[in-house]
Amino acid sequence: MDDLRQLPRFEDSLSYLYIEHARIEQHEKAIAVHDASGLTPVPCAALALLMLGPGTAITHAAIKALADNNCTVAWVGEEGLRFYAAGTGGTRGSSALLRQARLMSVPQLRLAVVMRMYRKRFPGGLDANLTLQQIRGMEGIRVREAYAAASRKTGVPWTGRNYKRGDWASADPVNRALSTGNACLYGLVQAAILSAGYSPALGFIHTGKQLSFVYDIADLYKVDLVVPTAFEVAGWQSPSVERLMRTTCRQKFQDTRLMQRILPDIVELFDSTGLPVVTDDPVWDTETSAPGALWNPSVSDQSEGRSEGGVNYGPDAA
C-alpha cells in the first residue's frame, strides 16, 4: 500500500467475526469462508477483527488481504474463549506507542491516567480527595451492584463469578455468557489498540500480562455492555448460550456505537492537559513511511538525541 491513509478508519468498520472449522482464502479483493455450507464472501475492508477458532485454515493471500484492510486477525480457542496470538495493526508509526510507554513508565503520569480511567466509570464524578484504594473499593461495589441489578431484572439467579477454564461445562449459563462476552469485548478492544499503534501489553491498572492494556480499556465498557447482555442471554435458557452471546454482543456493540468510542476514549485518557509536568519527553516519530531514527545516548561530548533516516553517521564519520 503506497499511502497508509488509504486504510479504513477503525470506527467505520464492523466489529468482529468468529469462524471455526473452515478454510479461508482470498476472494477477489476480500476473503471467502469455505465450510460445509459452501462459500461465503466476507468484506474484510469493513471488518475490524477476525477471530479464528479451532479447525480453521487460512492462506497467505487471505492474511495479506486482511492486513491491507487493517483487519486484525486473532487466533483463539473454542468459542473464542482463549487467546493465542494476533497480528499487527495497520499503523506503522511509533508515536502512539512511545507516548503510551512514557505515560506508563513515569509513576506520576501513570497514576494520573489510572485516576482518569476510574473517573470515566463514575459519570457523577469522584471526590478529588479519594485515594486510589478507596476508589478501587467503590469500583468493587459498583460491579457487584451491576450483577445484582441484572439478576433482579432478568430473574436469572446469581451466586457469584465462578468458572473453571479446565472444566468449562460445569459453569452455569450466566457465567459462560459473561466469559464469552468478555472474550468478544477483549478481541474488539485489542483490534482498536493495534489499529492505532498502541501496545496491548503496556497496561496502567492491570500489569504483567500481554493483554494488560486491553483489560484496562475493556473495563470502561464491560459493566454497561457485557453484564446486562449476559444475564439477558442466560435468561433465554438456550443450550447454545455461547453462540447467542457472541451474536447478541455484536449487535449490542453496534447499537451502542462502541467502535466510535474506543479510540477517542484512549486519546482522552492520554491527553496531556492536566497531567503532571515531567521533563525529558521523547521525540515522537510522526513519519509513518520513512525508516525510524537511531537513538543516541547521552555522553560527555554528545547530547542525547537521534539521527534521522535510520542512519547514524556519528561525529567521526567521513
N, C-alpha and C positions, 0 to 999 in steps of 0.2 A: 504494500500500500504506500503510495507516494506521499499522501497527506493524511496524517493521523486524525485531522479534524473531520475526515470522512466517516469516522467511527460513529455509529448511532449513539445517541445520548442514553445513558442508563435509565433515566426516568421515563423515557418514551418506550421502553421495552415491556414485553410481557414478563411475568415473574419467573416461573420455573416449570420444568417438565421432568418427570421421573419416568425412566424406562428400564425394564428388565426383560431378560430372555428374548433378545432381539439383536439384529445386526444393523448397524448404522453406517450409511455410505453417503458420499456426496451425491447430490441430485440437482442438476443444473447449477445455480449459484447458491443453493441451500443444501439441506441434508434430507435424507429419507430414512424412515424406520421400516425395516423388513422383519415381520413376525408372522405368526400363524394366520393372521387375518389378512395378510397381503402387504402392500406398500403404502406408507403414509408419509407424504411430504411434510416437512417441518420448516417454517420460515425462520431460520436462525438469526436473521437480521433483526427480528423483533422479539428475541428471546434473551433473557439475562442469565439464566442458569440452566444447564442440562445436567441432571443427576443420573449417573449410570449405575444401575443396580446389578445384582448377580445375573450371570448368563448373557451379558452384553458383549458385543464385539464391535469395534469402531475402526474405520480405515484412516490412514494418514490424511487422505484428501478431505475427509469429513472434519477431522480435527483442524486442518488449515482453514476450512470454510468457517468454522465456529470462531476460531481466533481472529480471522479477518473481520468478523462482525461483532467483536468484543463480547462474545458469549462465553462465560466461564463454564468449564467442564469439571464436574466433581465426581470422583469415584466413591460410591457409598455402598453400605451394606443393604441387606434385605429391608424393604420398605423405607429405605433412606435413613435408617436409624443409627448407622455407624459411618463415620467419615474416614476415608483412607488417604485421599490425595486430591489435589485440584490444580488446574492450570493457572497461568498468569493472566492478568487483566490486559486491557488494550493500551494503557498508557505506557510511555517509555521514559517519561521524566521522573526525576527523583525528588522534586521539591516537596511533594506531599509527604513522602516517607521521611525525609530529613526533618521536616517540621514535627511530625509525629514523634520521631526519636528524640528530638530536642525537648519537647514538652514532657515526654515520659521519663527522661533521664535526669532532669533537674527537679529535685524534690519540691521546691516552692511552686513551680509551674504544674507539676503533676497533681499536687493537692488541689490547686485551683481548678483544673479540669475535672478532677473527681467530684468536687463540690458542685460544679455545673451539671455533671451527669445526674447527680442525685436531685438537684433542684428541678430538672426537667420532668421528673416523675411526680412532682407535687405542684400542680397548677396554681394552688392557692399561695405558694411561696413558703419559704422556710425562714425561721428566725436566724439572723446573721450570727448570733452568739452561740448557736448549737455547735457542738463538737462533732467530728466525723463519727465517733462511736454512737452518739445519740441519734444521729441521722440514720445510721445503719439499723438501730433499734426500731425507729419509726418505719423504715422500709420493710422490715420483717413483719410488722403489724399490718402494713398496707397489703402485703402479699397474702397473708393469712385471711384477712378480711375479704379479699377478692375471691379466694377459693370458697369461703363460706357463703358469700353473696351469690356466686354462680350455682352453688349447691342448692340454695334455697329457691332460686328462680326456676331451675330445671327439675328439681326433685331428685337429682342424682346424688346418692349418698357419698359423703367424703370423709375418709378416715386418715388422710394424710398422703404426702408424696412418697410413694413406695414402688419400686420396681427393681428387678434383678436383670442385669444385662445378659447373664448366662441362662436365665430362665424367663424369657420374655412372656410366654403364655400364662405364667402364674399371676401376672399383674391384672388388676381389674380394668374394665374398658376405659374409664376416665384417665387412669394413669397411662395407659397405652396411647390414648388420644393426645395427652399432653406431650409425651415424648415424641410422637410423630409430628405434632405441630411445631414443637421446638426445633426439631431437625430441619423442617422446611424453612422456618424463620432464620436459623443459623446459616443455611445454604444461601438464602437470598441476601442476607446482610454481608456474607463473605464475598459474594459476587460484586456487591456495591463497593466494598472496601478495595477489592482488587482492581475494579474498573477505574477507580480514582487514583490509584498508585500508593495506597496505604498498605501497611503490613497487618495481616490478621493476628500476628503473634505479639505485637507490642501493645499490651493492654495497660490500662490505668487502674481500674478497680480490681480486675482479675489479673493474674500474673502466673508465669511459669508454664503456660500451655501454648501450643501452636495456634489456638483459636481464642486467645485471651481477649483481644480487641473485639472479636466477633461477639463474645459474650457481653462485653461492655455495652455495645450498641444495641444488641438484641434485647437487653433488659429494659431499654427505653420503651419497648412496644409489647413485650411479652404479656404483661398483666392485662393490658387493654384488648389485645387481639387474640392471643392463643388461649388464655384461660377460659373466657366465656365460650369460645368456639368449641373447645374440648368437651366441656360439660354439655353443650348443646348436642354434639355428635354422639356422645356416650348415651344421652337420653333417648336416641333413636333405637337403641338396642339392636344394632345390626352386627352380624358376625364379621363384616368387613370394615371394622372401625378405623383401621389404619388408612385404607384407600379412601374412605369417605372423609377422613380428617385432612388428607392431602388435598383433595379436590375442593373441600369447603374452605380451607385456609387460602388456597389460591384465589378463590372468589373474594374472600374477606380482604385479602391484601389489595386486590384490585379496587374493591368498593371504598376502602379507606385511603386509597392513593398512597400506599406505603412507599411505592417506588419513587414518588416525588418528594418524599420526606427524608430519606436516609442520608443522602449526601449533603443537603443543606443543614441537617442537624449536626453532622460531623464538622462542617465548616463553622457553624455557630459555636460548637464546643471548643474549637481550636482558635477562635478569633482572639487576636492579641489585645483587643480592647479590654481593659480591666485586669489583665494578667500582671503579675509582679514583673518589674523591670529587671532583667538579667542581662549582663553584658556578654560579649563574645558570641553573638549569634553567628551561625554558619552562613556561607554564601549559598543561596538557593540556585539550583540548576533549573533554569526556565526554558532551555532549548531542548526539545524532545527528539530531534533527529541527529544532531551532531554528537560525536563521541564525548564522553564525560571528561571533566578536567582531572588533573592529578593533584592530590593534596600534598602540600609541603609542610614539614614540621617546623616548629619554631626553634631556631638555633641562634647563636650569638651574632652571626653575620647575615642572617636571612630571616626576615619576618615571616610569620605564618601566612600562608596564602595558597593559591592554586595556579596551575599552569593551564591555559586554555587549550582546547582542541585535543586533549588526551596525549599531548607530547610535552615532556618536561626536559628542556634542554639544559637547565642548570646554570649556575653562574660561570662555570669554566668551559661551557660549550663553545666550540669554534664558530 
